[in-house]
Amino acid sequence: MCKSVNENRRNFLTKGVAASIALAAGENILAASASSSASNANINSITNTENSAVASAIQNNKNIPCKGYAAFDESGILKPWKFDRRAVGVDDILIEIKATSICHSDIHTELGHWGKQIYPQVPGHEIVGVVIAVGSNVKNFKVGDRAGVGCMVDNNDIKTAGVEEQYSPNTIFTYGSPYKKEPTGISQGGYSDYFVVNSHFAVHIPNELSWDEAAPLMCAGITTYSPIIKYMKKGQKVAIIGIGGLGHLGIKIAIAKGADVVAFTTTESKLKDIKAWGAKGVFVRSADDLAKYKAQFDFALSTVPYEYEIAPYIALVKPFGNFTIVGMPVDFSQKLPTLLLSSTKVNVNASLIGGMKETQEMADFCAKSGVRPNIQKITAAEINQAWKDIVAKKARYRVVIDPKSF
Ligand code: ZN
């Protein structure tokens, strides 16, 4: 173990890794300068001086100075924060963020609903932008590429991570994971202006997708796409439960994959949108509203991020069908009706995002098939209000933050 650490250190010092970064950085400084002038033309709030600081950090292999919004405690209030990300390593790319969106998981995490957190912590795991620097080992990205990052950023043993990296015990998730490489000791998420990531955990964003449309796909898109392609066949009847950020993309992806979709919502005003997307909408006031759809669906996808009375929804699925939970409640708990499960053999399972290969496939599929999220654009100063609106079910349907406002 010691030998290998020493060997790595020696390699780093003697085999020219630092030199090759500097070489890569040379090209990247040009890219960063070009990018900064383009940004200025777009009334960018990132000043020339700050872009120069990033360019200088790349050039000198130093930590990347970033601006973002962070939680400092469990209050759910985010405040501006300046922090450093690690210097661009040999396997890393540096992304100038062009859009970053809000997932309900950000809110649950920072409020401590899923366990104690280390603060300050920058949330956000729906991140897209332009690659402005690449490490010397990176083969899959070059400066100027459009890149996206979702819920994973690294793995401590990438060779064993497989194609569904999200289930590897060594995966580092995008924010709040203990992460020695980062100066703050934890991974810091995407509510910020720049991002450093192991290039394995980035995907290419097709040109057909605008930045604002691409960001929500990085978590909400893949989280719904993965179980839909696993459990649903063309022509089948699919129930989507809960029509927020995840649910609305679930409807669009399932329809694009050839399903007959019925969407169940407790917000009557969403029915018009649901119809416009090509699905039938059902306004649910009580379990009685669900009874007439009993045992009609081959597959149901539950996106509700809270504990709820799940039994009448599981009853929507035909015997031996599948019911997948992707909305994660407080403390991760739902009460399951075991008698119903034993008498129908409905397979209730839960699913976590998707692997990197599948995430690329999802981005390409959405680009080609016309699947786009409905978004609302905000500035960083509006994040705290946006979080309240999302909890109050007022968002329509994914809130995207303009990174120029950090
Ligand atoms: Zn998410």
Residues whose N, C-alpha, C, O or C-beta is under 5 A from the ligand:
A	BS01	ZN	C103 S105 C219
